[in-house]
Amino acid sequence: MAASPTLKASLRQSAGKGTARKLRAAGQVPAVLYGRSEKPRPLAVNAHELGLLIAAVNVENTLVRLDIDGERPQDVLLREVQMHPYKPEALHVDFFHVHAGETLHVKIPVRLVGTPVGVHTDGGILDQVLYDLEVECLPGNIPDGVEIDVSNLVLGESVRVGDVPAREGVKFLQDGELPIASVVGSARGESEAADTEEAETEPEVLRARKGDED
């Protein structure tokens, strides 16, 4: 894994909507740090620095080194980021304190690589169903994501969770039979096939009628 990005934070002594509005007006975002069996700590982080971080990492699974007022940096996950309904601005963020030996449940992104045979030669469509995989692992084993080569998929075939290569220290939590991506027939191809079938069937019906008349 790459080195964890660092984000500076400061303790805030008060909470409430009024305090949150003042923080945002000053270019800060209210935040809270919590962990298992730990008392929540109200924080504030720089809005610009937080925005750069959110744009650069996968929020679901990236460990961040949180530096609080010069304390020893702590490993955290961004558990929840509340965004403005129509502006690219964070309104509040929850940090989860991560301990080295603590097993985590996180989501990692799925990236498909290649063009399937069924798309290239048979006119099919690649239909991706799962965009994230749920995994269980220690903080130091969190994968950046999973790349799956779909080049050999033919029409009607799927790649499933169980097809993802095993990784040491990482347990995939979803049913192995769940499809991640499939190559399916295009709507145009299905329509053309239906038209062809109808065209082939109609003369037979006409001939049957002609026979009945004879």
C-alpha positions in Angstrom: 0.0 0.0 0.0 1.1 3.6 -0.6 1.9 5.9 2.3 -1.2 7.2 4.1 -2.1 10.8 3.3 -1.9 13.3 6.3 -4.6 15.7 7.3 -4.3 18.3 10.1 -7.2 18.9 12.6 -7.8 21.0 15.6 -9.9 20.4 18.7 -13.1 22.5 19.0 -14.6 23.3 22.4 -18.2 23.8 21.4 -20.7 22.1 19.2 -24.1 23.0 17.7 -25.4 24.6 14.5 -24.1 28.1 15.4 -20.6 26.8 15.9 -20.7 24.8 12.7 -21.8 27.9 10.7 -19.0 29.9 12.1 -16.5 27.2 11.3 -17.7 26.9 7.7 -17.6 30.7 7.3 -13.9 30.6 8.4 -13.0 27.9 5.9 -13.2 25.0 8.3 -15.4 21.8 8.4 -16.7 20.5 11.6 -15.7 16.9 12.3 -15.8 14.2 15.0 -13.3 11.5 15.8 -14.6 8.3 17.4 -13.6 4.7 17.9 -14.7 1.5 19.6 -15.0 2.3 23.3 -13.7 5.8 22.8 -15.4 9.0 23.7 -16.1 11.1 20.5 -13.8 14.1 20.1 -15.2 17.2 18.2 -12.7 18.5 15.7 -12.3 21.0 12.8 -10.4 20.5 9.6 -9.4 22.9 6.8 -12.1 22.8 4.1 -9.7 23.2 1.2 -7.3 20.4 2.5 -10.2 18.1 3.1 -11.6 18.7 -0.4 -8.2 17.9 -1.9 -8.1 14.7 0.1 -11.6 13.6 -0.8 -10.8 14.2 -4.5 -7.6 12.2 -4.4 -8.6 9.0 -2.4 -11.2 6.4 -2.1 -13.1 7.5 0.9 -14.4 4.0 1.7 -11.0 2.3 2.3 -8.1 4.8 2.6 -6.3 5.1 5.9 -5.5 8.8 6.8 -2.9 10.0 9.3 -4.8 12.6 11.3 -2.6 15.1 13.1 -4.6 16.8 15.9 -2.9 19.9 17.3 0.5 18.4 17.2 -0.5 15.1 19.0 0.9 11.9 17.7 -0.8 11.2 14.3 -3.6 8.7 14.4 -4.7 6.3 11.7 -8.3 6.9 10.8 -10.9 6.1 8.2 -13.3 8.6 6.8 -16.5 6.8 7.8 -19.0 9.4 6.7 -18.7 12.7 4.7 -21.8 14.8 4.5 -21.7 16.9 1.3 -23.6 20.0 0.4 -26.7 19.1 -1.7 -25.6 21.1 -4.8 -22.1 22.5 -4.1 -18.9 20.5 -4.0 -18.4 21.3 -0.4 -18.1 19.0 2.7 -20.4 20.0 5.6 -19.3 17.5 8.2 -17.0 14.5 8.4 -16.7 11.5 10.7 -13.3 9.9 11.4 -13.0 6.4 12.8 -9.9 5.7 14.9 -8.2 2.6 13.7 -5.9 0.4 15.8 -3.1 -1.7 14.3 -4.5 -5.1 15.4 -8.2 -4.3 14.8 -10.0 -6.2 12.0 -11.9 -3.9 9.7 -14.8 -4.2 7.3 -14.3 -2.0 4.3 -15.4 -1.7 0.7 -12.8 -1.7 -2.1 -13.5 -0.6 -5.7 -13.7 -3.0 -8.7 -11.9 -2.0 -11.9 -12.6 -3.9 -15.1 -9.8 -4.2 -17.6 -10.0 -5.2 -21.3 -12.7 -5.5 -23.8 -14.6 -8.8 -23.7 -14.7 -11.2 -26.7 -18.5 -11.1 -26.5 -18.5 -7.4 -27.0 -15.8 -7.2 -29.6 -17.0 -10.1 -31.9 -20.7 -10.7 -30.9 -22.0 -7.2 -30.4 -22.8 -7.8 -26.7 -22.8 -5.3 -23.9 -20.6 -5.5 -20.7 -22.9 -5.1 -17.8 -21.2 -4.4 -14.5 -23.3 -5.2 -11.5 -20.9 -4.8 -8.5 -18.7 -1.7 -8.3 -17.3 -2.5 -4.8 -16.4 -5.6 -2.9 -16.8 -5.9 0.9 -13.7 -7.3 2.6 -12.4 -8.0 6.1 -8.8 -7.4 6.9 -6.3 -5.6 9.2 -5.6 -1.9 8.6 -2.2 -2.7 7.0 -3.8 -5.1 4.5 -6.5 -2.9 3.0 -6.2 -3.3 -0.8 -6.4 -0.2 -3.0 -8.9 -2.1 -5.2 -9.3 -5.1 -7.4 -8.6 -5.3 -11.1 -10.4 -7.9 -13.1 -9.5 -8.8 -16.7 -12.7 -9.4 -18.6 -11.1 -9.9 -22.0 -12.0 -13.6 -22.3 -15.7 -13.2 -21.4 -18.0 -14.4 -24.2 -21.6 -13.6 -24.7 -23.6 -15.0 -21.8 -20.6 -15.4 -19.4 -20.1 -13.7 -16.1 -17.2 -13.1 -13.7 -18.2 -13.7 -10.1 -17.0 -12.8 -6.6 -15.5 -16.3 -6.3 -13.4 -15.7 -9.4 -11.4 -12.9 -7.7 -7.9 -14.2 -6.9 -7.4 -14.7 -3.1 -5.2 -12.2 -1.3 -3.2 -12.9 1.8 -4.8 -11.4 4.9 -8.0 -10.3 3.0 -11.3 -12.1 3.3 -14.1 -11.4 0.7 -17.4 -11.3 2.5 -20.0 -11.5 -0.3 -21.4 -14.7 -1.7 -18.9 -16.2 -4.2 -21.7 -16.8 -6.7 -22.7 -13.1 -6.9 -21.9 -11.8 -10.5 -19.6 -8.8 -10.8 -20.0 -8.3 -14.5 -21.6 -10.1 -17.4 -21.7 -9.9 -21.2 -25.3 -9.7 -22.3 -27.0 -9.3 -25.6 -27.7 -5.8 -26.9 -31.2 -4.6 -27.2 -30.6 -4.0 -30.9 -29.4 -7.6 -31.4 -32.4 -9.0 -29.6 -34.7 -6.9 -31.7 -33.1 -8.1 -34.9 -33.2 -11.7 -33.8 -36.9 -11.3 -33.0 -37.6 -9.8 -36.4 -35.7 -12.6 -38.1 -37.6 -15.2 -36.2 -40.9 -13.6 -37.1 -39.9 -13.4 -40.7 -39.0 -17.1 -40.8 -42.3 -18.1 -39.0 -44.7 -16.1 -41.1 -44.4 -18.0 -44.4 -45.0 -21.3 -42.6 -48.3 -19.9 -41.2 -49.3 -18.7 -44.7 -48.6 -22.1 -46.2 -50.6 -23.8 -43.4 -53.5 -21.6 -44.3 -53.2 -22.3 -47.9 -53.2 -26.0 -47.2 -56.4 -25.6 -45.1 -58.1 -23.9 -48.0 -57.1 -26.8 -50.4 
